[in-house]
Amino acid sequence: DHDGTRAAEVLGVVDGAAAAADPGASAVVADVDDLATLTKMWFRDRPEPFLDDALDAALRAAHARVPHDGDGLFAHHVTHALADAAAASPKATAIAYCLVRVLRFLKAVADRAATNMMTPENLAICFAPNILLRDPDDPAAMLDLQPSIALFQRLVVNAYDIDYQVASAPDDAATLAGGPSGADYADEGLPYEAAYAEAAEV
């Protein structure tokens, strides 16, 4: 999607669905790969870093502390990092909620790698710059690119072992987390759980 063709195609699907829908109705994009593209765009269009400094540092510390997967310790440390960060404020709760939902959704995308070529590593290459880098436009951030990709790949691989839960989605979680509202994407409401759950069944 280097030339934006895939993004343009997805936005065309959204625009077409919105035009065909009743006024005020939400457009629905059910294809899991289309939703992945829209999700990447949501993170790319954010005006500020997604993670706050405390959660960013905690995730990186878990990555450094547990160098190998397989025993659940990495997911355990990530779970506690999310819970500690979420306790700081309603915005932090929304960030933690959105991150977990996105990671689980991307794991569903990765499970289709035989057809979509989106392995956890490839997804990390696409998403890590916009989620983990503090300022993707800063040339100095390139020094952190490979460590961020490695961390994000582990987060995707271990997504379903990260046991952070909330009783319900925070109100307008996507907006509270500091990104564009769902209305900016034809009311798609990214990254809410219902849309992902439906897409993951495709």
Disulfide bonds with the S-S distance in Angstrom:
none
